[in-house]
Amino acid sequence: MHFSSDINRPPYEALSAQLQVTSGCSHAKCTFCNFYKDHRYEQSPLEEIAADLEEAQRFFFNPKRFFLQAADAFSLDTERLLKIADMIRAAFPTVKTIGGYARVDNLEDKSIDDLRRLAEAGYGDFYFGVESGDDVILERMRKGYDAAYVLSQVSKMDEAGMPYIFSFINGIGGHDYGFDHARKTAKLYNRLHPTMIYGSAL
């Protein structure tokens, strides 16, 4: 199977089947992340995905979920994601849901109707690497957006009824900045409805 880098997934996706649909990261500027620095962002050809699904049938038995690689598979446009969902289900009829990593700006080109269609196709619980709701931290970490942007874009997920997951990086504010970082992040996250907030620490 084609994997341009090591498989990177949250621990709770251990039982999910893995499929590469993009390489690298569409942003690749976050100061704390080095997972995809050596890999240019590219979309996997559909022919390559089809070949990988055929090969995957030898390794995965009746999976219920696919986790798409790499850094932000949700960067793909709606029609391509729908096509990939059809391909996955044709190869693995047991699949119930499809997820992966996502950036908040992956939502910019997706309408609420697009997100509803994707949810109906089985997409859900994408892992959004928000990390913080504090604009000072978001700018320092070069995330590429601020808290107001997160609220405006992710609110579309709530309206569309597609479940999603947030990340929170404890300690990313550095010494003496933990409480402000935590309070501002909680203020933002409490206005949205993630199914899980996955915490990690620097």
C-alpha positions in Angstrom: 0.0 0.0 0.0 1.1 3.6 -0.6 2.1 5.5 2.5 4.4 8.5 1.9 5.2 8.7 5.6 4.8 6.7 8.8 1.2 6.0 9.7 0.1 8.7 12.1 -3.2 8.2 14.0 -4.7 8.9 17.4 -4.5 5.9 19.8 -8.2 5.4 19.8 -8.1 4.7 16.0 -6.0 1.5 16.6 -8.7 -0.8 15.2 -9.5 1.4 12.2 -8.3 0.5 8.8 -5.8 2.9 7.3 -5.9 4.4 3.8 -3.8 7.2 2.3 -5.8 9.7 0.3 -3.4 12.7 0.7 0.3 13.1 1.4 1.9 15.7 3.6 -0.1 18.7 5.0 -1.9 21.5 3.2 -0.5 24.0 5.8 2.8 22.5 7.1 3.7 25.6 9.1 2.7 24.8 12.7 5.8 25.4 14.8 5.2 22.4 17.1 4.6 19.8 14.4 7.3 17.9 12.5 5.2 14.9 11.3 4.9 16.0 7.6 7.7 18.5 7.1 9.5 16.3 4.6 6.5 15.5 2.5 4.9 17.8 0.0 1.1 18.1 0.1 -0.5 16.0 -2.7 -3.8 14.3 -3.4 -3.6 10.6 -4.1 -4.8 9.6 -7.5 -8.0 7.6 -7.5 -6.3 4.8 -9.3 -3.8 4.5 -6.5 -6.5 4.6 -3.9 -8.4 1.8 -5.8 -5.2 -0.3 -5.9 -4.6 0.2 -2.1 -8.2 -0.8 -1.3 -7.7 -4.0 -3.3 -4.5 -4.7 -1.5 -6.1 -3.8 1.9 -8.6 -6.6 1.4 -5.8 -9.0 2.3 -5.0 -7.3 5.6 -8.3 -5.9 7.0 -11.2 -8.2 7.9 -14.6 -6.7 8.2 -13.5 -3.2 9.4 -16.1 -0.9 10.7 -14.1 2.3 10.3 -11.5 3.7 8.0 -9.1 6.4 9.2 -7.8 8.4 6.2 -4.1 9.4 6.0 -2.3 11.9 6.0 -2.3 15.3 7.8 -5.7 16.7 6.7 -7.6 14.3 4.4 -10.6 16.5 4.9 -8.8 19.1 2.6 -10.2 17.1 -0.3 -13.3 18.6 -2.0 -16.7 17.2 -1.3 -17.2 15.3 -4.5 -13.8 13.6 -4.2 -14.6 12.6 -0.6 -17.9 11.2 -1.7 -16.2 9.2 -4.5 -13.7 7.8 -2.0 -16.5 6.8 0.4 -18.2 4.9 -2.5 -14.9 3.1 -3.2 -14.4 2.2 0.4 -17.9 0.8 0.8 -17.6 -1.2 -2.5 -14.4 -2.9 -1.2 -15.6 -3.1 2.5 -19.3 -3.3 2.9 -18.9 -3.6 6.7 -17.6 0.0 7.0 -19.9 2.3 9.0 -17.8 5.5 9.4 -14.9 7.2 7.8 -12.6 9.8 9.5 -9.2 11.2 9.6 -7.2 14.3 10.5 -8.5 17.7 9.6 -7.6 21.4 9.7 -10.3 24.0 10.5 -9.7 25.7 7.1 -10.6 22.4 5.4 -14.2 23.5 6.1 -14.0 26.8 4.2 -14.9 25.3 0.8 -17.7 23.1 2.3 -21.2 24.3 2.7 -23.6 23.0 5.4 -25.3 21.0 2.6 -21.9 19.5 1.6 -21.3 18.5 5.2 -24.7 16.9 5.5 -24.0 14.9 2.3 -20.7 13.8 3.7 -22.2 12.8 7.0 -24.9 10.7 5.2 -22.0 9.0 3.3 -20.5 7.9 6.6 -18.0 10.6 7.3 -17.7 11.6 11.0 -15.5 12.2 14.0 -12.7 13.9 12.0 -9.9 15.0 14.4 -9.5 18.7 14.1 -6.1 19.9 15.4 -7.4 23.1 16.9 -5.0 22.9 19.9 -6.1 26.2 21.5 -8.8 28.8 21.6 -6.3 31.5 22.6 -5.4 33.9 19.7 -2.0 34.5 21.2 -1.1 30.8 21.1 -2.7 30.3 17.7 -0.6 33.0 16.2 2.6 31.9 18.0 2.1 28.3 16.8 1.4 29.6 13.3 -1.9 27.7 13.0 -3.2 30.0 10.3 -6.4 31.1 11.9 -7.8 32.6 15.1 -10.6 31.6 17.6 -13.3 33.5 15.7 -12.5 31.6 12.6 -12.7 28.3 14.4 -16.1 29.2 15.7 -17.5 30.4 12.3 -16.3 27.3 10.5 -16.9 24.5 13.0 -20.3 25.8 13.7 -21.2 24.5 10.2 -20.4 21.0 11.5 -22.8 21.3 14.3 -25.6 22.6 12.0 -24.9 19.8 9.5 -25.0 17.2 12.3 -21.6 15.7 11.6 -19.7 14.6 14.7 -16.1 15.8 15.2 -13.3 15.7 17.7 -11.1 18.5 19.0 -7.5 18.5 20.2 -6.1 20.5 23.1 -2.4 20.8 23.8 -1.7 21.4 27.4 1.4 23.4 28.1 1.7 24.9 24.6 1.5 28.4 26.2 4.7 27.9 28.0 5.6 28.9 31.6 3.1 31.2 33.4 0.6 31.1 30.5 -1.3 27.9 31.2 -4.4 29.4 32.9 -5.1 32.0 30.2 -4.6 29.4 27.5 -7.0 26.9 29.3 -9.7 29.5 30.0 -9.8 30.9 26.5 -9.8 27.4 25.0 -12.6 26.3 27.3 -14.6 29.4 26.4 -14.3 28.6 22.6 -14.9 24.8 23.0 -18.0 25.4 25.2 -19.6 27.2 22.3 -19.2 24.2 20.0 -20.1 20.5 20.4 -17.2 18.1 19.8 -17.9 14.5 20.7 -14.4 14.3 22.3 -11.6 16.7 23.4 -8.4 14.8 23.1 -5.7 16.2 25.3 -1.9 16.0 24.9 1.0 17.9 26.4 4.2 19.6 25.3 
